[in-house]
């Protein structure tokens, strides 16, 4: 049967509710509710006390008519501060900060429910909102035949997209800039013998992991300008691993081209001066003949 305890009850030895009875609280608000007033349900509450300090966790709900409503997990910490987790409509969770302690786990975003595998779809990941409609978001774009990670940065009137594709390529409508301020640099030395160095580097067309490309070979660049080549472990599309895959900072190749062109110009200037001197001497010889 049902027992009613109108003025509450204190249980010091613990209590257990069996079967499917459950534990509940109930709060009845006025009709109508007053707009802007905060209404809280009677919470399920658990305290831990040591000396004069008590920590508390509560489970309840809150209604602010005309403004908001949500489920609530509230925790009063050792310093007396209240911390809230808010469960909202559409299964949304509002928190201050999430900390992942499982090093093997992921923050996981599932694809749209009932997504048609024959049509493109978006899996939304992270949305960062700032004042004045400024934002940045990250999402996965499934094009059916290929897929990509997209970073979108916008300010309400202008948007930019940075696209990272499954074949290892990255695309943007603007450009990729690397820092090159002289104030960041020390031990600046001009590249010497640039023409001779450039003669050891070829320009090629090739397939890189099956994709047509044109460019240079990192090992050739490394032989004459090792400062522009890095090594890292790289997993290829077929699952194999290159332990010391070479990468190129293309700025180094550009610097080599700049110095090679300057050397070539100096050679041409010297040749022109020699020809002009010979021409002057020849003209004098003709006049004096």
C-alpha positions as CSV (number, residue, x, y, z in Angstrom):
1,X,0.0,0.0,0.0
2,X,0.9,3.7,0.0
3,X,2.2,5.5,3.1
4,X,2.0,9.3,3.4
5,X,4.5,11.2,5.7
6,X,3.3,14.7,5.6
7,X,6.2,16.4,7.6
8,X,9.1,14.4,6.2
9,X,11.2,11.6,7.6
10,X,14.9,11.2,8.6
11,X,16.5,7.8,7.9
12,X,20.0,7.4,9.4
13,X,20.7,3.9,8.5
14,X,20.1,4.1,4.7
15,X,17.1,3.1,2.7
16,X,16.4,1.0,-0.4
17,X,13.5,1.2,-2.9
18,X,12.9,-2.2,-4.6
19,X,11.0,-3.2,-7.7
20,X,9.9,-0.3,-9.9
21,X,8.6,2.1,-7.3
22,X,11.3,4.7,-7.8
23,X,12.0,7.9,-5.8
24,X,10.3,11.1,-6.9
25,X,9.6,14.7,-5.7
26,X,6.8,16.9,-6.9
27,X,6.3,20.7,-6.9
28,X,3.2,22.5,-8.0
29,X,3.5,26.0,-9.3
30,X,0.9,28.7,-9.5
31,X,-1.4,29.2,-12.4
32,X,-0.6,31.3,-14.3
33,X,3.2,31.4,-13.9
34,X,4.7,34.9,-13.5
35,X,7.0,35.8,-16.4
36,X,10.6,36.3,-15.4
37,X,10.1,34.5,-12.0
38,X,12.4,31.5,-11.4
39,X,10.7,28.3,-10.4
40,X,12.7,25.3,-9.2
41,X,11.3,21.8,-8.6
42,X,11.9,20.1,-5.3
43,X,15.3,18.3,-6.0
44,X,16.7,14.9,-5.2
45,X,19.6,15.9,-3.0
46,X,22.7,14.3,-1.6
47,X,25.1,16.0,0.9
48,X,28.6,15.2,2.1
49,X,29.7,17.1,5.3
50,X,33.1,17.3,6.9
51,X,33.4,19.7,9.8
52,X,31.7,22.9,8.8
53,X,31.9,22.3,5.0
54,X,29.2,20.6,3.0
55,X,29.2,19.6,-0.6
56,X,25.9,19.0,-2.3
57,X,24.6,17.5,-5.5
58,X,21.0,18.0,-6.6
59,X,18.8,16.8,-9.4
60,X,15.8,18.8,-10.4
61,X,14.3,21.2,-13.0
62,X,13.9,24.9,-13.5
63,X,11.3,27.0,-15.3
64,X,11.6,30.7,-16.1
65,X,8.3,31.6,-17.8
66,X,8.7,33.3,-21.2
67,X,12.5,32.8,-21.2
68,X,13.8,29.3,-20.4
69,X,13.3,25.8,-19.0
70,X,15.6,22.9,-18.5
71,X,16.5,19.9,-16.4
72,X,19.3,20.5,-13.8
73,X,22.2,18.8,-12.1
74,X,23.6,21.2,-9.5
75,X,26.8,20.7,-7.5
76,X,28.0,22.9,-4.7
77,X,31.7,22.4,-4.4
78,X,34.1,22.5,-1.4
79,X,34.5,26.2,-1.9
80,X,30.8,26.8,-1.8
81,X,30.4,27.6,-5.5
82,X,27.4,26.2,-7.4
83,X,28.1,24.4,-10.7
84,X,25.3,23.5,-13.1
85,X,24.7,21.0,-15.9
86,X,21.6,21.9,-17.9
87,X,19.7,19.4,-20.0
88,X,17.7,21.2,-22.6
89,X,15.2,20.5,-25.5
90,X,16.4,18.3,-28.4
91,X,18.8,16.4,-26.0
92,X,21.1,19.4,-25.7
93,X,23.5,19.6,-22.8
94,X,24.8,23.0,-21.6
95,X,28.0,22.9,-19.5
96,X,30.9,25.1,-18.6
97,X,33.7,22.8,-19.6
98,X,34.1,19.2,-20.6
99,X,37.2,17.3,-19.6
100,X,37.9,13.9,-21.2
101,X,39.7,11.5,-18.9
102,X,39.6,8.3,-21.0
103,X,42.8,8.6,-23.2
104,X,41.4,5.8,-25.5
105,X,38.1,7.5,-26.0
106,X,36.8,10.0,-28.6
107,X,34.5,12.9,-28.7
108,X,32.2,11.3,-31.1
109,X,29.7,12.9,-33.6
110,X,27.4,10.5,-35.4
111,X,26.2,11.0,-39.0
112,X,22.7,12.2,-39.5
113,X,20.1,9.6,-38.7
114,X,18.6,7.8,-41.7
115,X,21.1,9.5,-44.0
116,X,20.9,8.4,-47.6
117,X,24.3,6.9,-48.6
118,X,23.6,8.0,-52.2
119,X,23.4,11.7,-51.3
120,X,25.9,14.1,-49.7
121,X,25.5,14.8,-46.0
122,X,27.1,16.8,-43.2
123,X,28.1,15.5,-39.8
124,X,28.3,18.6,-37.6
125,X,31.1,18.6,-35.0
126,X,32.1,21.8,-33.2
127,X,30.6,25.3,-33.4
128,X,32.4,28.2,-31.7
129,X,30.2,31.4,-31.3
130,X,31.5,34.9,-30.6
131,X,29.8,38.3,-30.4
132,X,28.5,40.1,-33.5
133,X,27.8,36.8,-35.2
134,X,31.4,35.8,-35.5
135,X,31.9,32.1,-35.5
136,X,34.1,29.1,-36.4
137,X,32.8,25.6,-37.0
138,X,34.2,22.2,-37.9
139,X,32.2,19.5,-39.7
140,X,32.6,16.4,-41.9
141,X,31.3,16.6,-45.5
142,X,30.4,13.3,-47.2
143,X,30.3,13.8,-51.0
144,X,29.4,10.2,-51.6
145,X,32.4,9.6,-53.8
146,X,34.8,11.3,-51.4
147,X,34.8,12.9,-48.0
148,X,36.5,15.9,-46.3
149,X,36.9,17.8,-43.1
150,X,35.8,21.4,-43.4
151,X,36.7,24.4,-41.1
152,X,34.4,27.4,-41.7
153,X,35.3,30.9,-40.3
154,X,32.8,33.7,-40.6
155,X,31.7,37.1,-39.3
156,X,28.1,37.2,-40.5
157,X,28.9,38.9,-43.8
158,X,32.0,37.0,-45.0
159,X,32.8,33.3,-44.8
160,X,36.0,31.3,-45.5
161,X,36.3,27.6,-45.8
162,X,39.4,25.5,-45.3
163,X,38.9,22.0,-46.7
164,X,41.1,18.9,-45.8
165,X,40.5,16.1,-48.2
166,X,40.9,12.3,-47.8
167,X,43.7,12.1,-50.3
168,X,45.9,14.3,-48.2
169,X,45.3,17.6,-50.0
170,X,44.1,20.9,-48.5
171,X,42.2,23.6,-50.3
172,X,41.1,27.2,-49.5
173,X,39.7,30.1,-51.4
174,X,42.5,32.4,-50.1
175,X,46.1,31.4,-49.5
176,X,48.3,29.7,-46.9
177,X,50.9,32.0,-45.4
178,X,53.9,31.2,-43.3
179,X,55.6,33.6,-41.0
180,X,58.8,35.2,-42.4
181,X,59.4,38.3,-40.3
182,X,63.1,39.2,-40.1
183,X,62.6,39.9,-36.4
184,X,62.1,36.1,-35.9
185,X,65.3,35.2,-37.6
186,X,69.0,35.0,-36.5
187,X,72.2,33.8,-38.3
188,X,70.9,35.1,-41.6
189,X,73.2,33.9,-44.4
190,X,72.7,34.5,-48.1
191,X,72.6,31.3,-50.2
192,X,75.9,30.9,-52.2
193,X,76.3,29.0,-55.4
194,X,72.6,29.0,-56.1
195,X,72.9,28.2,-59.8
196,X,75.1,25.2,-59.1
197,X,72.7,24.0,-56.4
198,X,69.7,24.5,-58.7
199,X,71.3,22.4,-61.4
200,X,70.9,19.4,-59.0
201,X,67.2,19.8,-58.7
202,X,64.8,18.7,-61.4
203,X,61.1,19.6,-62.2
204,X,58.9,16.5,-62.7
205,X,55.4,15.2,-63.3
206,X,54.5,12.1,-61.4
207,X,51.8,10.2,-59.5
208,X,51.9,10.6,-55.7
209,X,49.9,7.8,-54.1
210,X,48.0,7.6,-57.4
211,X,47.3,11.3,-57.8
212,X,48.8,13.3,-60.7
213,X,51.2,16.0,-59.6
214,X,54.0,18.2,-60.7
215,X,56.9,19.3,-58.5
216,X,60.3,18.5,-57.2
217,X,61.9,15.6,-55.3
218,X,62.6,16.1,-51.6
219,X,65.8,14.1,-51.6
220,X,67.2,16.3,-54.4
221,X,66.4,19.4,-52.5
222,X,67.9,17.9,-49.4
223,X,71.2,17.3,-51.2
224,X,71.7,21.0,-51.8
225,X,69.5,22.7,-49.2
226,X,68.9,20.4,-46.3
227,X,67.5,23.3,-44.2
228,X,64.3,23.1,-46.3
229,X,63.7,19.4,-45.8
230,X,62.1,17.8,-42.7
231,X,61.6,14.1,-41.8
232,X,58.6,12.6,-40.1
233,X,56.7,9.3,-39.8
234,X,53.9,9.2,-42.4
235,X,51.2,6.7,-42.9
236,X,50.3,6.2,-46.5
237,X,46.9,5.5,-48.1
238,X,47.6,1.8,-48.4
239,X,48.3,1.5,-44.6
240,X,52.1,1.2,-45.0
241,X,54.4,3.6,-43.0
242,X,57.4,5.7,-44.0
243,X,59.5,6.1,-40.9
244,X,61.5,9.0,-42.4
245,X,59.2,10.6,-45.0
246,X,60.7,13.8,-46.4
247,X,58.7,17.0,-46.5
248,X,59.7,20.3,-48.2
249,X,59.3,23.9,-47.0
250,X,58.8,25.3,-50.4
251,X,60.0,28.7,-49.3
252,X,63.5,27.3,-49.3
253,X,63.2,26.4,-53.0
254,X,61.8,29.9,-53.7
255,X,64.8,31.4,-52.0
256,X,67.1,29.2,-54.1
257,X,65.4,30.4,-57.3
258,X,65.7,34.0,-56.2
259,X,69.4,33.7,-55.6
260,X,69.9,31.7,-58.8
261,X,68.2,34.4,-60.9
262,X,70.3,37.1,-59.2
263,X,73.5,35.1,-60.0
264,X,72.3,34.6,-63.6
265,X,71.6,38.3,-63.9
266,X,75.1,39.1,-62.6
267,X,76.7,36.8,-65.1
268,X,74.6,38.3,-67.9
269,X,75.6,41.9,-66.7
270,X,79.3,40.9,-66.7
271,X,79.0,39.5,-70.2
272,X,77.2,42.6,-71.4
273,X,79.9,44.9,-69.9
274,X,82.6,42.8,-71.5
275,X,80.8,42.9,-74.9
276,X,80.4,46.7,-74.6
277,X,84.0,47.2,-73.7
278,X,85.1,45.1,-76.7
279,X,82.7,47.1,-78.9
280,X,84.2,50.4,-77.7
281,X,87.7,49.1,-78.4
282,X,86.6,47.9,-81.8
283,X,85.0,51.2,-82.7
284,X,88.2,53.1,-81.6
285,X,90.3,50.7,-83.7
286,X,88.1,51.4,-86.8
287,X,88.2,55.2,-86.3
288,X,92.0,55.1,-85.9
289,X,92.6,52.8,-88.9
